[in-house]
Amino acid sequence: MTIAFTFPGQGSQAVGMGKDLAENFAEARAVFDEVDEALGEKLSDVMFNGPEETLTLTANAQPALMAVSIAVVRILEAKGLDLKSKVAYVAGHSLGEYSALCAAGTFSLADTARLLRIRGNAMQAAVPVGVGAMAAIIGLEHADVVAVCEEAAATGACQIANDNGGGQIVISGEKAAVEKAAGLATDKGAKRAILLPVSAPFHSKLMAPAADAMREALAKVAKSDPVVPVIANVRAAPVTTADEIASLLVEQVTGQVRWRETVEWFAGNGVTTLYELGSGKVLTGLARRIDKTINGISVNGPADIDAAVAALMA
């Protein structure tokens, strides 16, 4: 059994996330306390108790999701998991790539929390509310989505943001262009083209100011080579050096999250089991739709921890 750990992205947050971990494991409480201290506020209170609209803010959701993921990692490590010997690769969806890098030792927990707060604020500030948009295109081939984005780009910026697999591709850019692309996709035979309730056009070239902010932030932070290879979002291939990782994280802000190709890379390189660590089960569901030969397992609560420990230590 060859194992990879994956880490969820924005959209997997929910009020109450991490609370049962904090109630049952000192390691989780320590993670949440350290994140609170790094940010200078009680983010954990928002995670546990809401309100939902505060948790959903990009600047909160990103470090919150990372905190829950790393809490799970720390609990597993306390129960005997050695990441380097048991796990072949790590990967994360968008902000989840930071969680993966923290788990693999590239960034400290406190620095990861601060980087994600900077990232969330910068992404939100990059484009005025209402200027950008994102849409999910369901049931259309990748090449056809590329074509509709290119046609719509005459109206304004429009590109693929996330290739999530399972027939789901998310596009991003200027509102008029994204709306045009959604209409063209329907004309081309998409099952659905749904405008998403998001606050900014993530993973589009409109995010260039946020990429600049992350370039500056990443240049200042201490970083180490990961203890296991990280499958980078924008490359869908392994990366092993800290400097290259930092460059790709900057590129990721305006680039495509190639998640379908990431899971396909896992399947083609001997990975049999993907553990999704943290809030929700989105990546587990996507993995099953992308490649049925891979076993997807979500680990986000105390019962999941016990099952994962039994399997990982076998």
Disulfide bonds with the S-S distance in Angstrom:
none
